[in-house]
Amino acid sequence: MQLGPSLHRIGNDIVAVYLVDTPAGITLIDAGLAGQWRDLTAELSAMGRSIGDIRGVVLTHGDTDHIGFAERLHRDHAVPVYVHEADAPRARGEESTKPEWGRMKLAATAKFLWYALTHGGVRTTHLTEVVPVRDGDVLDLPGAPRVIGMPGHSPGSIAIHVPVADAVFVGDALTTRHVLTGAAGPRPAPFTDDPAEALASLGRLEGIEATWVLPGHGTPWNRGVAEAVREVARAAATSDS
């Protein structure tokens, strides 16, 4: 799905992956689930592109529903995979956390789990090698993505600002579709290690000029960064998350 001149999405509101398309090649933001590989190749074909045009994958964090086909790209196509140094052990499968699930609704939770199950969520291959990044890094990749540290969901969660795409990719720093309740609109994401820290980290997006705020789960948001952050704060204050 094309969202803008340099911006594409694969997957859906349950699990999404983004492509930044430039004349210099493609930067992938996250790698979803292993079974979304077919979605990736189909989108590339529709764009007149191929796997060989991918210059790198930037992970917003190291959870299994964001690293799905990253190792395949690295192993079979020598694509480098970038992740914050604090989440590198998680991406390599060396450590994990099991935060509380919180509120759930049966239908929404079942839909999320079924989608993950049928798209390789139990076949995730962890990374064997990563390129560590830090807050403030501007990566030598198409679109010159800039790393913004967003600890909370995980220690190494990041947002990625790509001006050419008029977008900031936020991973699970927030969500616009709560996968366990089905609630729509910007709100805190579930499965968060430190919810208070995650909420405070949203202040690090202040001042970023971008139309698109693109989470790993949920509808693409095109009403700007400031309004998205306000909506998350409002949802958190009313416990509507």
N, C-alpha and C positions, 0 to 999 in steps of 0.2 A: 504494500500500500504506500503510495506516495503522499506525503504530508506537505511537502514544499519542494522547491527547485533542487535542493541538495539533501533532502531528508526523506527517508523511507522507514517503514516499520514492517516487521513480520511478527507472526503470532497473533495475539488478540488481547482483550482486556484482562485475561487471566494471567498470561505470561507474554511479555513483549520484548523484542530485540530491535535495535535501531541501527540504521546504516546512514552514515554521512558520505555522500557521493560528491567527489570533486574531480577536476581534470587530473589531479595527481594520484588518484586512486580512492579507495574506500576505507574508512575507519568504522569498525563495528563497535557498538556500545552494548556490552553484555553478550552472552551466548546462550541464554535461555535454557531449554531442555534439549537433551540429545536428539530426541525425535523431531525437533524443529529444523533439522538439517535440510529436509526436503523443502520446507518453506524458504529457507535461505537460498538454495540453488534455483528455485522457481522465481524468486524475486530478482535475483541477479540476472537471470535469463531475460526477464521482462524489461530490465534496465539496459540490456545490451552489454552486460558485464559478465565476469566469471570469477571463480574463487581466486584466480591469479591476480585479480585487481585489489584484493584485500591486503592492506599494508599492516594492519594491526587490530587487535581486540583490546578494548579498555573495559575492565570489569568495574562496576560500581561497588562491588563487594564480593566476597568469596563463597556465598551460599550456593547450594547445589542447583537451585533453579535459575541461576545466573551464569553458571560455568559450563552448561550442558555440552556443547560441541566445541568448546575452546581447545581442549587437548587434541581433538581430531584435526583442527586447523593447524595447530602447532606441529603435531607429529607428522602429518601427511603432506603439509603444504608450507612448512617453515614459517608460519605466521607468528610473530611475537605476541605474547599476551601480557598486558600491563595490569597490575593490581597494587593497591596501597600496601606498603611494607607490613603494616599491622594486620592485614588480612591475608598475606601470603601463606602463612601456615594453614589457614582455613581452606584456601583454594587448592593447596596441595594435599588436603585430607589429613593433615597432621593434628588438627584440633577442631572442635566444634562446640557449640553451645546448644542448649535446649530450653529457650525461654518459654514462659507460659503462653498458651494459646489464647487465653482470654475469652471474650464473648464469641459465640458461634451460633449460626443458624444452620440447621441440618442441610437444607437444599444447597445453599451457597458453599458450604464446606465440602459436601459430596461432589459438587461440580468441580471444585478446585482439585480435589484428590483424584478424581477420575481423569481429569485432563492431564495431570502430572503422570499418572500411571500409564496412560495410553500414549504418552509422548516421551517415554524413556526416563521418567523421573527416578526410577529405581536402578537405572543403568548408567548413572553419572560416572564419568571417568575424571578423576582429579588431575590437576596439572602436575607435570613433572618438572617444569621450568617456568618461571615467571620473571618479568621485568618489574622490579619494585619501583613505585612512585611515591611522591610525597606531596603534601599540600603546597600549592603554588606552582608546581611544575607545569610547563607548557611542552607538550610532547611533540616530537618530530614525526607527526603523522598528518594525513590529509585533514584539513580543517583546523590544524593547530589547537587541539583540545587542551583546555586548561583545567587542572585538577584543583578541586575545592574540598578540603577535608570536612567530612560530615559525620564524625563519630556518634555512636548511639545505637543505631540498628545493629551495627557490629563495630569493633574498634577501628577498622580501616574502611568504613563506608566513605564514599566520596560522591560528589556531584561533578559533572563534567560540562564545562561551558564551551560551546562551539559557535562563535559568532556567525560564521558563514551559513550555518543552518538556522540561525536566529533561535537557538534552543539551549536549554540547560537540562541535562539528563540527570535525574535524581535517584535512580535505583529504588531502594526502599527507604530513602530518607523521608518520603511521604508516599501516599497512595491515593489514587482517585477511584479505586474500587477495592473495598476491603474483601479479600478473598474468603474470609471465614463468615462474614455476615451478608455480603452482597451490597452493603451501603455504598452509595455513589457520592462523588465529590471529594475534594482534597481533605485528607484526614491522616492521623498517625497510622503507620503501617503495623500489622501484627508481626509476631515472631521477633520482636525487637529486644535486644539485650538490655539496653538501658533507656527506657522511654523518656525519662526526664532529660537526659543528655541529648537524645535525638531531637526533642522539641527545641532545646536551646540551640542546637546546631543550625536550625533553619535560619537563624539570624545571620549566618555566614553568607546567605544568598542575597542579603540586602545590597541594593545598588546595582545588581546585575540587570542589564537591559536585554530581555529575551521574551519573545512572544510565547514560545513553546516551553512548557514545563512537562517533561516526559518521564513518567515513572515506569518501574518494571512491571507494575500491575495496575491496570486501569485505563480509562479513556485518556487519550492525549489532551492536554490542557493548553488552550491557546489564548488565555486571558491575562497572560503576564505573570511574572514572578511574585510581585507584591501581593496581588490578590490571592494567589494560591497559598502563600504563607499565612495570610490573614484567615483564610478558610480553615486551614489546619489548626491554627490556634483556637478558632471558634469551636471547632469540633472537639478538640481536646478539653476545652473549658466546660463544655456541656456533656462530656463523657459520651458523645455520639461518635464513637470510633470502634 
